[in-house]
Amino acid sequence: MTTAAQEAFLREFHARHPAVTSGAMGRGRAPDGRSSYEIVRDRVEDHARVLDLGCGDGFLLELLAEAGHEVTGIDLSAADLALARQRPSLAEAKLLEGRAQNLPFPDGVFDACVSHMAFMLMPDIECVAAELARVLLPGGLLALVLGGGAGGGEGYELFQRLIRPVLADTPARQQVPQLGDRRTRHRDGVDEILISAGFSPVE
C-alpha cells in the first residue's frame, strides 16, 4: 500500500472516530498509578518547547501545556485537531495539520518531541526520524509510546494469525491496511530506525 493510501486511511478513520486514541488509552494506568500520557509528560519535564507528533485531539498536549511547556502539535486529522482547538489550555498552542515526513518547522526549534501511539503507524519512517532529528535541538529528547508489541512482537503476530481468517471475507475497502514499519514493533528495530538518524539507543 502506498504512503498516500495509508495516510488517506488514517484521515478517514480519525474522521469517523475522533479522539479514539485518548478515549481508549487515557484510562489505563501503570503500576505507579500514572497513565501513559502522564508518564510521557513527566519524561519531558525539563524541556521547555515540546512538539507532539500525531497530537490527535490534544489530550497529551493539554497535560503538557498545564505543566508549563510551550507546546506545538501536528496531526494528519483535521477532525482531531478541531477537538484539540476546543481545549482552553491550548488556546496559545500551535496546532497544525501536516505530515511527519515533511515537518513545517525550522531546524533545532524544539527541546523535546513526544509521540503517543502514532510513530509506529507512520510510513516512510526513516524520513520521519530524519525530520525529528532536524527539528530537535542537538541533544533534544524524543519520547515515544509505541503499540503493536514494541517490546517483542509475539503477541502482535499471534493476533494477526487469529484475525486474518475473520477478515478474509471483508471487502478490501473496509479492511485495515498494513500501517507503518514492522521494525517499530521491536526495540531493536526502533534502535535501527533512530540511530541511523543520529539518535542515541533507546532507553
Secondary structure, DSSP 8 states (H G I E B T S, - for coil): --HHHHHHHHHHHHHHSTTHHHHHHTT---TTS--HHHHHHHHTTT-SEEEEET-TTSHHHHHHHHTT-EEEEEES-HHHHHHHTT-GGGTTSEEEE--GGG--S-TT-EEEEEEES-GGG-SSHHHHHHHHHHHEEEEEEEEEE--SSTB-SHHHHHHHHHHHHHHTTS-GGGS----S-GGGGBHHHHHHHHHTTT-----
